[in-house]
Amino acid sequence: MANALWQWMLQIPLLCFLGGLVSAESGSLASANGVYNSSITPSDLPWNTYNYCNAPHVSKEHYARPTNVSHPELVYLNVVIRHHKRTPDNLYPNENELNSIPWDCAHFEQFNYGGPGGAQVFHETVSPSWHPFLSQIWNGTCDEGQLTAGGFQDAIRHGQDFWSVYHEELDFLPSVNEKDIFIRTSTETRTFQVASGLLVGMDPGMATKTFPVTTQPSPIDSIPPNYACPKADAVRSAFQSVPAWTDHLEANADLKARLDATLGTAGLDAWSSWYDHFFDTFSSRTCNGHPLPCNSTGACVSEADAARVFSIGDFEYNYIWNAAQNATEYTQLTFGVFMLELAQNFELFRSSRDPYKLRFYVGHDGTMIRLASLLGLGEISPLRWPALGSELIMEVWEAAGKHFVRVIHEGTVVPSLDWISLDSFINKLQDQVPANIAIQCNFE
């Protein structure tokens, strides 16, 4: 337990939460506080250092079996991860001007075809030089929010490392097959593609095979989540109108003015209510080897300002989904449906009715921050913006005829969930599901 706690402490962000203010301790994009410029964590940093570009995850090199009981046997798994790195999902008003090099996705084919019987078509993105609205997008062959070739390679490596533990080390999964493994993703193409990379990482032979991936209808998909919940919107609006939130916006007014002047975002609500869009557009560039944006006058976003934005983003994500007054209610309302699905999974296993050994979900940052909060990880230390490839694994072990759950977050066992009875874990999941959630969501 002490060792697990120490491993967990290594991941605690070096942030300063004082009266709602956040300060970055360093302008570096690769330090003990976090890595934002490479999928590979520098060798002089601990293996489980927060790496936004490619989160730490389970691997044979760092995995440890439970040691608190004799002869435990792994019997069931649920895994939730965020997709891997992509192009920016938000665009500046004059996006084309702010990219000194094109975004190149020409060597990462985007397959999407019907079957059986359909031709194996793939689409190629082209930004024509003559297009009247070209100023709104970068030059190159990538669309916004598209998984990059580097993100696909990270997904393959993620699958390899996962397989090194649950096949090679534990012999839990005998092969990649539809009988044992269930995969669900959101409806975003990048999550399908990450599932594809994971499967090939587990078994290279999957590159020539098909495998079903389950989705829910996009208007009610619980993974992002997508379902409408006016009550939750009202709760969030209320806790983002108090000094605990507004003070940090005022304290960083100098930064905001500087970014607006460089990027042309002044007066745009989506860029002024929080730092989400700045975080996305900076980190998507730095993680994929692109420079921070510079405008036509030569003014550029500095690494120091980017690091400050990343630190503010951590504060905002922790506040909204974990620390704000009524954050738990907001998170339960927006993620209660997914927690219900997890609870049902483990109930099916408890009653010997789940046909699968592994249920694997590929989602988004909004998926991971909500899940981490509702599992209580934010009670240990402030939550950070979920990194690309962020991973939460829920293992069920059998020992002396009883079932216990162990939760692993980004490769490290969670101290408060290192050995909890299956019944208690199911109760914990069920406690996060509001009663009559559909009715509650539509009652403000």
Salt bridges, closest charged atoms under 4 A:
ASP89 OD2 - ARG190 NH2 3.70
GLU95 OE2 - ARG285 NH2 2.56
ASP161 OD2 - HIS57 NE2 2.78
ASP161 OD1 - ARG157 NE 3.01
GLU168 OE1 - LYS60 NZ 3.86
ASP180 OD1 - LYS179 NZ 3.87
GLU188 OE1 - ARG190 NH1 3.82
ASP221 OD1 - ARG184 NH1 3.22
ASP254 OD1 - ARG308 NH2 2.84
ASP260 OD2 - LYS256 NZ 2.61
ASP276 OD1 - HIS277 ND1 2.89
ASP280 OD1 - ARG86 NH1 2.70
ASP305 OD2 - ARG258 NE 2.75
ASP314 OD2 - ARG384 NE 2.95
GLU316 OE2 - HIS248 NE2 2.66
GLU329 OE2 - LYS231 NZ 3.67
GLU341 OE1 - ARG184 NH2 2.75
ASP354 OD2 - ARG359 NE 2.85
ASP365 OD2 - ARG82 NH2 3.61
GLU391 OE2 - HIS158 NE2 2.77
GLU395 OE1 - ARG406 NE 2.93
GLU398 OE1 - HIS403 NE2 3.40
GLU410 OE2 - HIS409 NE2 3.66
ASP423 OD1 - ARG350 NH1 2.87
